[in-house]
Amino acid sequence: MTVTGFFCDFTVAIPTYNGANRIAEVLERLKWQLGTTHIRWEIIVVDNNSSDQTAAVVRRYQQGWSNLRYAFEPTQGAGFARQRAIRLARSPLVGFLDDDNLPSLTWVNRAVKFAQDYPQAGAFGSRLAGKFETSPPQGFNRLAAILALTERGDNALLYDHEKNLLPPGAGLVVRRQAWLAATTDGESWGIRVRDRDVAEDLEPVIQIQKAGWEVWYNPGMRLTHKIPRNRLERTYLVSLMRGIGLSRFRTRMLSCARWQRPLMVPVYALNDSRRILRQLLKYGPQIWTEAVPAGEMALYCYSLVSPVFWLCEKVKSFWPHHAAGQGAAQLTIQDLHV
């Protein structure tokens, strides 16, 4: 697919699922963006098969707002919604917002300016602060980045591919050219664990970086990420970390050269085992009751078994007529309790 015929400079893409009660606040922030008189930009809300009034809310905002577009993506999954936004975008730059991300009033301006100042940046992330419905549990800062809260200082930062650290999908801006070259149309990114998409925003960025593009942190693009009460509870954090842990083998191997992969499997296994032992020694019974230690323990345990999970998924894909048997194996892995 070639990237030609641009009609504007920047596209804001908002994938949403049943976001009728959230999307309006995001659109209000975008409606009052400052410093955009010289920027031609558009907004695409990608409705990812919602069953609520998301479409009606967007249609209402479209009245008198010509650069707001609506698209429907019937295939469930945030990765598919992002791919649809990329296909529909009429600009060389696409900025992704979740339906609980509130951009600052200069977010669009700062995104376009950063892309102009750093032409080798294929992707760059925002500076995300949390807006919590209730006080976070003790030690929450250790898990903050996993909930897409990214505070890396006041200066632009180049992500080093050697450190396995990349920006989250919330607030991410990509060059459409880089994304299309690194991905396949219709391809499903990440994995799905218990109706949750995991790593679908990380894998395209890994591929963009591997293709030679730079990946940056832009502190001028400020976002507020609304964190409801339930996302700070032990049950949610353990479930979230379970999914991330199970995706670890896949994302870790993507970050390695092919020849390194067999060598890195035992290295990662030893490191995960060391972390599990350290967690047990440090927290003892607290790992079963406290939200943050329990979440960390889930991450380490499911990271350790992620190669087995990956193998089960591969077996399912090659021998679909054995799906019932392998599904039982998958369920056994996912239902380990921490």
ZAMARGU-4260 file (C-alpha; in steps of 0.2 Angstrom, whole numbers, plus 5000, padded with zeros to 4 digits):
<rodrens>
0) 5000/5000/5000 | 5007/5017/4995 | 5005/5033/5005 | 4999/5046/4993 | 4985/5059/4992
5) 4986/5067/5009 | 4972/5080/5012 | 4978/5085/5030 | 4993/5086/5041 | 4987/5076/5056
10) 4974/5063/5061 | 4968/5059/5078 | 4962/5041/5079 | 4951/5036/5094 | 4947/5017/5095
15) 4932/5014/5107 | 4922/5000/5113 | 4905/5004/5122 | 4913/5022/5125 | 4896/5032/5124
20) 4899/5038/5142 | 4917/5042/5139 | 4920/5048/5122 | 4911/5065/5124 | 4924/5072/5136
25) 4938/5067/5124 | 4930/5076/5110 | 4927/5091/5120 | 4946/5092/5123 | 4949/5090/5105
30) 4936/5103/5100 | 4946/5117/5109 | 4963/5113/5103 | 4975/5128/5103 | 4988/5133/5090
35) 4980/5123/5076 | 4975/5137/5064 | 4989/5132/5053 | 4986/5114/5054 | 4974/5104/5043
40) 4968/5090/5054 | 4955/5077/5057 | 4947/5065/5070 | 4942/5047/5067 | 4932/5038/5080
45) 4933/5020/5076 | 4918/5011/5084 | 4925/4993/5088 | 4908/4984/5087 | 4900/4994/5101
50) 4882/4989/5108 | 4879/5006/5116 | 4875/5023/5110 | 4893/5027/5104 | 4888/5030/5086
55) 4874/5042/5092 | 4886/5052/5103 | 4898/5054/5088 | 4884/5059/5076 | 4879/5072/5088
60) 4896/5080/5088 | 4898/5079/5070 | 4885/5092/5068 | 4894/5108/5063 | 4911/5099/5065
65) 4917/5094/5048 | 4934/5086/5052 | 4926/5073/5064 | 4923/5056/5056 | 4915/5040/5061
70) 4920/5023/5056 | 4914/5006/5061 | 4926/4991/5064 | 4916/4975/5066 | 4931/4964/5070
75) 4933/4964/5089 | 4950/4970/5095 | 4960/4986/5098 | 4973/4981/5085 | 4960/4979/5071
80) 4952/4996/5076 | 4970/5004/5075 | 4973/4996/5058 | 4956/5003/5051 | 4961/5020/5057
85) 4977/5019/5048 | 4969/5014/5032 | 4956/5028/5033 | 4968/5042/5039 | 4971/5056/5026
90) 4987/5062/5034 | 5005/5056/5036 | 5004/5057/5055 | 4991/5047/5066 | 4990/5050/5084
95) 4980/5037/5094 | 4970/5042/5109 | 4960/5029/5120 | 4942/5035/5125 | 4948/5038/5143
100) 4963/5049/5138 | 4961/5068/5140 | 4973/5078/5129 | 4980/5094/5134 | 4974/5109/5124
105) 4990/5109/5114 | 4992/5091/5111 | 4989/5091/5092 | 5000/5106/5090 | 5015/5098/5100
110) 5013/5082/5090 | 5014/5090/5073 | 5029/5101/5079 | 5038/5086/5086 | 5036/5076/5070
115) 5043/5091/5060 | 5058/5093/5072 | 5062/5074/5072 | 5060/5068/5055 | 5068/5051/5059
120) 5055/5048/5072 | 5043/5034/5066 | 5034/5034/5083 | 5033/5045/5098 | 5024/5044/5114
125) 5015/5056/5126 | 5018/5061/5144 | 5003/5053/5153 | 4998/5057/5171 | 4984/5048/5180
130) 4968/5055/5186 | 4962/5043/5199 | 4944/5039/5205 | 4952/5034/5222 | 4969/5034/5230
135) 4981/5021/5222 | 4987/5007/5233 | 5004/5007/5241 | 5018/5005/5229 | 5007/5008/5214
140) 5021/5018/5205 | 5030/5001/5202 | 5015/4997/5190 | 5011/5014/5184 | 5019/5012/5167
145) 5009/4996/5164 | 4993/5006/5166 | 5000/5018/5152 | 5006/5032/5165 | 5022/5038/5157
150) 5032/5052/5166 | 5050/5052/5160 | 5054/5070/5163 | 5054/5087/5154 | 5066/5082/5140
155) 5063/5073/5124 | 5070/5055/5126 | 5075/5043/5113 | 5070/5025/5117 | 5085/5013/5116
160) 5081/4997/5108 | 5093/4988/5119 | 5083/4992/5135 | 5067/4984/5129 | 5057/5000/5134
165) 5044/5008/5123 | 5029/5020/5124 | 5012/5014/5127 | 4998/5014/5114 | 4989/5028/5123
170) 4994/5044/5116 | 5006/5036/5103 | 5009/5046/5087 | 5015/5036/5072 | 5021/5040/5054
175) 5008/5031/5043 | 5022/5027/5031 | 5032/5018/5045 | 5016/5009/5052 | 5011/5002/5035
180) 5029/4996/5031 | 5030/4987/5047 | 5013/4979/5048 | 5002/4968/5037 | 4984/4974/5033
185) 4972/4963/5042 | 4985/4956/5054 | 4981/4953/5072 | 4993/4960/5084 | 4996/4954/5102
190) 4986/4940/5110 | 4969/4939/5117 | 4967/4933/5135 | 4950/4932/5143 | 4942/4944/5131
195) 4957/4956/5134 | 4969/4962/5120 | 4987/4962/5126 | 5002/4969/5118 | 4992/4974/5102
200) 4999/4992/5104 | 5017/4986/5108 | 5021/4975/5094 | 5019/4987/5079 | 5031/4999/5088
205) 5043/4985/5090 | 5042/4982/5072 | 5044/5001/5068 | 5059/5002/5078 | 5067/4986/5071
210) 5064/4994/5053 | 5076/5008/5058 | 5065/5021/5063 | 5068/5031/5079 | 5055/5030/5094
215) 5054/5045/5106 | 5046/5051/5121 | 5038/5069/5119 | 5035/5078/5135 | 5026/5092/5127
220) 5012/5080/5122 | 5002/5079/5139 | 4988/5068/5142 | 4977/5064/5157 | 4973/5045/5159
225) 4957/5043/5169 | 4959/5028/5180 | 4943/5021/5188 | 4942/5013/5205 | 4941/4995/5199
230) 4958/4996/5190 | 4967/4999/5206 | 4960/4984/5214 | 4969/4967/5217 | 4958/4957/5206
235) 4960/4969/5191 | 4979/4971/5193 | 4982/4952/5194 | 4971/4949/5178 | 4980/4963/5169
240) 4997/4956/5174 | 4992/4938/5169 | 4988/4944/5151 | 5004/4954/5150 | 5014/4940/5157
245) 5007/4928/5144 | 5012/4940/5130 | 5030/4941/5136 | 5037/4927/5126 | 5030/4934/5110
250) 5036/4952/5113 | 5053/4947/5120 | 5056/4936/5104 | 5051/4950/5093 | 5064/4961/5101
255) 5078/4948/5097 | 5087/4944/5082 | 5082/4926/5076 | 5098/4918/5080 | 5097/4925/5098
260) 5080/4918/5102 | 5085/4900/5107 | 5099/4908/5118 | 5087/4920/5126 | 5073/4908/5131
265) 5083/4901/5146 | 5090/4918/5151 | 5073/4925/5152 | 5067/4909/5162 | 5081/4911/5174
270) 5077/4930/5177 | 5059/4927/5179 | 5062/4913/5192 | 5074/4924/5201 | 5061/4938/5202
275) 5048/4925/5208 | 5060/4920/5222 | 5064/4937/5227 | 5046/4942/5228 | 5042/4928/5239
280) 5056/4932/5251 | 5052/4950/5251 | 5033/4950/5253 | 5029/4933/5260 | 5010/4931/5263
285) 5007/4949/5256 | 5009/4943/5239 | 4992/4934/5241 | 4983/4949/5248 | 4991/4966/5243
290) 4987/4973/5226 | 5004/4978/5220 | 5014/4963/5226 | 5001/4951/5219 | 5001/4960/5203
295) 5020/4959/5202 | 5019/4941/5206 | 5006/4937/5193 | 5017/4946/5180 | 5033/4936/5185
300) 5024/4919/5185 | 5015/4921/5169 | 5030/4928/5161 | 5039/4912/5166 | 5025/4900/5158
305) 5023/4912/5143 | 5033/4900/5131 | 5021/4886/5135 | 5006/4897/5132 | 5014/4902/5115
310) 5017/4884/5111 | 4999/4880/5115 | 4992/4894/5104 | 5004/4888/5089 | 4997/4870/5091
315) 4979/4877/5090 | 4983/4887/5074 | 4991/4872/5065 | 4979/4859/5071 | 4962/4867/5073
320) 4953/4850/5074 | 4962/4847/5090 | 4956/4864/5097 | 4946/4857/5111 | 4960/4848/5118
325) 4973/4862/5116 | 4959/4874/5123 | 4960/4864/5139 | 4979/4866/5139 | 4977/4885/5137
330) 4964/4886/5150 | 4975/4877/5162 | 4989/4890/5160 | 4977/4905/5161 | 4968/4899/5176
335) 4984/4897/5187 | 4980/4908/5202 | 4992/4920/5211
</rodrens>
